[in-house]
Amino acid sequence: MEWARIESLFGAVGAKTIEGNGSLVRFELNDAVGTFHRPHPDKEAKPYQVRDARAFLEQAVTANVKLTP
């Protein structure tokens, strides 16, 4: 899976993108924060990055559920 597709998904669900130095990028959604390094020179996400992206989204959903009365 291309890393750009993961970033696009994060943006589609409303995550805020915070650029770091070099390939570092952070996403914030609800109270969840995900910190990633963009893959380079390849554009493909590594399996652990896909797992971490899923965990970030799950954490964001859980944070949203806790915020909702």
C-alpha positions as CSV (number, residue, x, y, z in Angstrom):
1,M,0.0,0.0,0.0
2,E,1.3,3.4,-0.9
3,W,2.0,5.7,2.1
4,A,0.2,8.5,0.3
5,R,-3.1,6.5,0.5
6,I,-2.7,6.3,4.3
7,E,-2.1,10.0,4.6
8,S,-5.1,10.6,2.3
9,L,-7.3,8.4,4.6
10,F,-6.1,10.3,7.7
11,G,-7.0,13.6,6.0
12,A,-10.4,12.3,4.9
13,V,-11.4,11.5,8.5
14,G,-10.3,14.9,9.6
15,A,-6.8,14.3,11.1
16,K,-4.6,17.4,11.4
17,T,-1.2,16.9,9.7
18,I,1.9,18.4,11.5
19,E,5.1,18.2,9.5
20,G,8.3,17.5,11.3
21,N,11.9,17.5,10.2
22,G,12.8,15.3,7.3
23,S,10.4,12.4,6.8
24,L,8.8,12.9,10.3
25,V,5.0,13.6,10.2
26,R,2.5,13.6,13.0
27,F,-1.3,13.3,12.8
28,E,-3.8,14.4,15.5
29,L,-7.4,13.3,15.5
30,N,-9.6,13.7,18.6
31,D,-7.2,13.1,21.4
32,A,-5.1,10.6,19.5
33,V,-1.6,11.4,18.2
34,G,0.2,9.3,15.6
35,T,3.9,9.9,14.8
36,F,5.3,8.3,11.6
37,H,8.3,8.5,9.3
38,R,7.3,8.6,5.7
39,P,8.9,5.8,3.8
40,H,11.8,6.8,1.6
41,P,13.1,6.3,-1.0
42,D,10.3,3.8,-1.6
43,K,6.7,5.0,-1.5
44,E,5.3,1.8,-0.2
45,A,4.3,1.6,3.5
46,K,6.0,-1.1,5.5
47,P,3.7,-3.7,7.2
48,Y,4.5,-2.1,10.7
49,Q,3.4,1.3,9.3
50,V,0.1,-0.1,8.2
51,R,-0.4,-1.7,11.6
52,D,0.5,1.6,13.3
53,A,-1.9,3.5,11.1
54,R,-4.7,1.2,12.0
55,A,-3.8,1.5,15.7
56,F,-3.8,5.3,15.4
57,L,-7.3,5.3,13.9
58,E,-8.6,2.8,16.5
59,Q,-7.2,5.1,19.2
60,A,-8.9,8.1,17.6
61,V,-12.2,6.4,17.5
62,T,-11.9,5.3,21.1
63,A,-11.0,8.9,22.2
64,N,-14.0,10.2,20.3
65,V,-16.4,7.7,22.0
66,K,-15.1,8.8,25.4
67,L,-15.7,12.4,24.5
68,T,-19.3,11.8,23.3
69,P,-21.9,11.9,26.2
